[in-house]
Amino acid sequence: MGVDMVAIAGSTAIVTGGQRGLGKAIVDELLSRGAAKIYATARIPKPDDDPRVVPMALDVTVADSVAALAENATDADIVINSAGAINYAQLSSSPIGATRDIFETNFFGALRVAQAFAPVLARNSGGALVNIHSVLSWLGGYGAYGASKAAMWSATNSLRVELHSQNTLVVGVHLGYADTDMIKDFDVPKNDPREVAGQIAGAIEGGAVEVLIDDITRTVKGALSGPVEALVGAWPI
């Protein structure tokens, strides 16, 4: 189910969470490949020295905030859902509210953005929607966070089907940890955000629908056809 590859040069992009961490690396990569304008969002945005970067306020957990972004960014042809949160609340014992909170950002927040911008992308010849997942979409032992990423993986696969008729490239990105402030205290192997951003940009330009960033992700994806007991994480939480 392929659609056309999407040019980054001359494009207008939205990167949620685009002023820090992996989101900032993605913004920088898109600029290096010739993006004409990038809406970089944050709950409390800060000015940017690059005139091509338009800082925008966004809280993905608030429907009105997402709607306001869509009303202002009607020229977007690439949308990258990078905003996320970590919360390893245990499903068997934590209050339901703790799980709901992480789903509000990682699942419903990304879905709100996808819904708001699907018609924008349709009007702008299809474009691309990119969702950042995780290797933890497929591994047990990571509680509410893993469940939220698994749900978003499923949603991305359905969005790919639903948006095919409007020629929107829907890309799912899976990776282990990236070396950002969010996980600075975790003693685990970490990907360079610049390398992750480069692979994401390459997928957009190449028309790829899935990106497996690192060896751990490729190994776990390959294990999905085996016994489910093997799909248990070994990283600290």
C-alpha positions in Angstrom: 0.0 0.0 0.0 2.4 2.6 -1.2 1.9 6.3 -1.9 4.2 8.8 -3.4 7.4 9.8 -1.7 7.3 13.3 -0.2 9.8 16.1 -0.9 11.2 17.9 2.1 12.8 20.6 0.1 10.4 23.5 -0.1 7.9 21.9 2.3 6.1 23.2 5.3 6.2 20.9 8.3 4.9 20.7 11.8 6.9 19.0 14.5 5.2 18.6 17.8 7.6 18.8 20.7 9.9 20.5 18.2 11.8 22.7 20.5 13.7 20.1 22.5 15.1 16.6 22.4 14.3 14.4 19.4 11.8 16.9 18.1 14.5 19.6 17.9 16.8 17.2 16.1 14.0 16.5 13.6 13.5 20.2 13.0 17.2 20.7 12.4 17.3 17.8 9.9 14.3 19.1 8.0 15.9 22.5 7.7 19.2 20.9 6.5 17.2 19.2 3.7 15.6 22.5 2.6 12.3 22.8 4.4 10.8 26.2 3.8 8.9 26.6 7.0 8.6 24.5 10.2 6.0 25.0 12.9 7.9 23.8 16.1 5.5 23.4 19.0 5.9 23.4 22.7 3.5 24.0 25.6 5.4 27.2 26.2 7.3 28.0 23.0 10.5 30.0 22.9 11.7 32.3 20.1 13.9 30.8 17.4 16.7 32.6 15.5 16.0 30.8 12.2 13.3 32.7 10.3 12.1 29.5 8.8 11.1 28.2 12.3 7.7 29.3 13.6 7.3 28.6 17.3 3.8 27.6 18.2 2.0 26.8 21.4 0.5 23.4 21.6 -0.7 21.1 24.3 -1.7 17.8 22.6 -3.9 16.8 25.5 -6.2 19.8 24.9 -8.5 19.6 21.9 -8.9 23.4 21.5 -5.1 23.8 21.5 -4.8 21.2 18.7 -7.6 22.8 16.7 -6.0 26.3 17.0 -2.8 24.9 15.6 -4.6 23.4 12.7 -6.4 26.7 12.0 -3.0 28.5 11.8 -1.0 25.9 10.0 -3.1 25.4 6.9 -0.1 25.2 4.7 1.4 22.1 6.3 2.3 19.2 4.1 4.4 17.2 6.6 3.2 16.5 10.2 5.5 14.8 12.7 4.0 13.6 16.0 7.1 13.8 18.2 5.6 15.1 21.5 5.5 12.4 24.2 5.8 11.6 27.8 7.2 8.7 29.9 5.3 7.1 32.7 5.9 3.4 33.5 2.8 3.0 35.8 2.2 -0.7 36.4 -1.0 -1.8 34.8 -1.8 -4.3 37.6 -1.5 -2.0 40.5 -1.4 1.7 39.6 -4.5 3.9 39.6 -6.3 4.0 36.3 -5.7 7.7 36.2 -2.0 7.2 35.9 -2.5 5.1 32.7 -5.1 7.5 31.4 -2.6 10.4 31.8 0.1 8.8 29.6 -2.5 7.8 27.0 -3.7 11.4 26.9 -0.3 12.4 25.5 1.1 9.4 23.7 -2.1 8.1 22.2 -5.0 10.5 22.2 -2.7 13.5 21.8 -1.1 12.1 18.7 -4.5 11.0 17.4 -5.9 14.5 17.9 -3.1 15.9 15.8 -3.6 13.3 13.1 -7.4 14.0 13.0 -6.9 17.7 12.9 -4.4 17.7 10.1 -5.7 14.9 7.9 -8.0 17.3 6.0 -5.1 19.9 5.8 -2.8 17.3 4.3 -5.6 16.2 1.9 -5.9 19.8 0.6 -2.2 20.0 0.2 -1.8 17.0 -2.1 -1.5 14.4 0.6 1.9 15.0 2.2 3.1 12.9 5.1 2.1 12.0 8.6 4.9 10.6 10.9 4.2 9.0 14.3 7.1 8.2 16.7 6.5 4.9 18.3 9.0 2.8 20.3 10.4 -0.7 20.5 8.3 -0.9 23.6 5.3 -1.1 21.4 6.1 -4.8 21.2 7.7 -5.5 24.6 6.0 -6.4 27.8 7.1 -5.0 31.2 6.8 -1.3 30.6 3.3 -0.7 31.9 1.2 2.3 30.8 4.0 3.7 28.5 4.4 0.5 26.5 0.6 0.1 26.3 0.3 3.7 25.0 2.9 3.1 22.3 1.4 -0.3 21.3 -2.0 1.5 20.9 -0.4 4.2 18.7 1.3 1.6 16.5 -2.1 0.1 15.9 -3.6 3.5 15.2 -0.8 4.3 12.8 -1.5 1.2 10.8 -5.2 2.0 10.6 -4.5 5.7 9.7 -2.3 4.4 6.8 -5.3 2.6 5.4 -7.7 5.4 6.0 -5.5 8.1 4.5 -4.3 6.1 1.5 -7.1 7.5 -0.7 -5.9 11.1 -0.1 -2.3 10.1 -1.0 -0.9 10.7 2.5 2.2 8.8 3.4 1.8 7.5 6.9 5.2 6.6 8.6 5.6 4.7 11.8 9.0 5.1 13.6 10.2 2.6 16.1 13.4 3.0 18.2 15.0 2.3 21.6 16.0 5.2 23.7 17.3 8.4 22.2 19.9 10.5 24.0 17.7 13.3 25.2 17.0 15.1 28.5 13.9 12.9 29.1 16.0 9.9 29.7 19.3 11.4 30.8 19.3 9.4 34.0 18.7 6.0 32.4 21.8 3.8 32.1 20.9 2.2 28.8 22.2 2.3 25.2 21.0 5.5 23.5 20.6 6.6 19.9 22.0 9.9 18.7 18.9 12.0 18.0 20.6 13.4 14.9 20.9 9.9 13.4 17.3 9.2 14.3 16.2 12.4 12.6 18.2 11.5 9.5 16.5 8.2 9.2 13.1 9.7 9.6 13.8 12.3 7.0 15.1 9.6 4.6 11.8 7.6 5.1 9.7 10.7 4.2 11.8 11.3 1.0 11.9 7.6 0.1 8.2 6.8 0.7 8.9 4.2 3.4 6.0 3.4 5.8 8.0 2.0 8.7 11.4 2.9 10.2 13.3 0.5 12.5 16.0 2.8 13.8 18.3 0.4 15.7 19.4 -3.1 16.2 17.3 -3.8 19.3 14.2 -2.6 17.4 15.0 -4.8 14.4 15.6 -7.8 16.7 12.4 -7.4 18.6 10.3 -6.8 15.5 11.7 -10.1 14.1 10.7 -11.9 17.3 7.1 -11.0 16.9 6.5 -14.2 15.0 7.9 -16.3 17.9 6.5 -17.2 21.3 5.0 -14.3 23.2 6.9 -15.2 26.3 10.1 -13.9 24.6 8.6 -10.4 24.3 9.7 -9.2 27.7 11.9 -6.1 28.1 15.2 -6.1 30.0 15.8 -2.4 30.3 15.5 -0.6 33.7 12.3 1.3 34.4 
